[in-house]
Amino acid sequence: MGGNVPLRFEQPANGKEKQTRDHIGISDLEIVQMVAAYRNFGFWRIEVESGHFFASEDVFAIFRMAFTSGPANLVELLSRIHPEDRVLITETFEQASLHKTGFHFSYRVDNGLGGYKTVRSVGKFRNNEIVGITYEFVEQLRVVGFEDNGA
């Protein structure tokens, strides 16, 4: 790659101050459960040295791939990304590793219907690996939904 794509690292993943929520009484687990309840929202980790990519079930669902707890098939994963966006993603991971910094980017993923959906990934460098989240953008519609309590 070597700098073919101009990148600016804005809004680093570790630049946001932690919000106090003791007065609200909501746990980390409850936050994750609520965020993940209404959109595909997955977590991932890439080992910089080996290049192995591990991800949660929702990341595999976003890319329409069968889940595995072992390293993901990166050739298959990259084949689901719009060809114009593949270079950006590769360069982003290279720069994040080189500069040990956080990042975020939006890109297009094959939706299985002959088009593409937009997803966003946010990551941060941590101890010789990069960890992050990926989620689908959803249309901005006015919607009300209620949790099914099994009733």
N, C-alpha and C positions, 0 to 999 in steps of 0.2 A: 504494500500500500504506500508507505513512505510519504504521507502528506498530500496525497492526491485530492483529498476532501478537506476543505477548510472547516475546522471545528472550533466552536466557542463553548467553553464549559460554563454554563450559567446555572444558577439555582442548584448548587451542589446538594447531594442527598444528606450530608451531615451538617449543613449550614443552618438548618432550622432549629430554633430553640425548642426544647421539650416543654409542652404545655402542662401546666398544673391541672390535675383533675381530682385531687383528693377530695375537694368539696363536692364533686359530682358523684363520686363513688362508683366509677366504672373501671373495670379491669382491662388489661391488655387483651386477654382472651375474648372478652365481650366485644371489644372494638373490632378485632379481627373477624369474629363471627358475623357482626353486623355489616361490615364492609363487604365480606365475601358472600353474604346472603343474596344480594341482588345484582351481582355482576361477576363474570369470570375474573378472578383476582388470585393470581398464584405467586408463589415464591420460588426462587432459584438460587443456585450457587455454581460458580465456575472456578475450578482450580486452575490458577494461572500456569503453573509448571506443566501439568499434564493436559490441560485443555478439556478435562472432563466437565460435563455440564449436568447438574442434578436439578430436578424440578418437582414441584408438587403436581397433583392431579389436574388442577385448573390450568396450569401452563400447558400441559399436554393437550387438554381439551381445546384451548385457544388455537393451538397449531394443528388440531385434528389428528393427533397421534395417539397410539396406544401407550398407556402409562407403564413406566418401569421405574423401580426404585434405584436401579443402577444408572450409569451414565447414559444420557440421551444420545440418540443417533443424530449428530450435528449435521451430517450431509442431508438427511431427511428434513430436519428442522429448517435448515437454510433454504431448502427447495420450496418451502411453503411461503417464504418471504418474497415480496416483489423484487425482481432482479435489480431495479434501480436502488433499492434500499439495502441490499446485501453489503455493498461496499461501505456504506455509512455505518452499519452495525459492526463490521469487522474493524474498521478504523476506530470506532468509539471504544471498543474493548481494548485495542492496542494502546490507545492514548490513556485510558483509565489505568491500565496496568503500568505504563511507563511513568505517569505522573502521580500515581497512587491517589486518585481523586474520584469523586462521585460524578454522576451524569444522569441525564434523562433524555429520551428521544421517543418520537412517535414514528411509526412505520406501518407499512401495509402487509397484511397477511392474507393468504388465499382463504376465501370464505367457503369454498366447496360448492359454490353456486355459479361459478364462472366470473366472479369478481373478487374484490378485496374488502376486508374490514380494516379499520384503523385500530392499532393497539399502542400502548405506551409502556415503556420499561424505565424503571428508575433503579439505579444501582450505586453501590459504594465499595471502595477498595477496603479490604480488611484482611490483615495477616496472610498475604500471598494468595488471596482469593478475592473474587468479586461476588457480592451477594446483592440480591435485589428482588423486585416485584415486577410483574407484568400484568396488565389488565386491559380489557377491551373498552374502547370508547362506545358509549351507547347514544342513541338518538335522544335529543332533548325534547321529550314528550311529557305532558302532564299525566302522571300515572299515580294511582294509589294501589298499594298491595298490602295484604295482610298475611301474617305468618300462619301456616297451617298447623294447628295444635293437635292434629289427629282426631278432631271431632267429627 
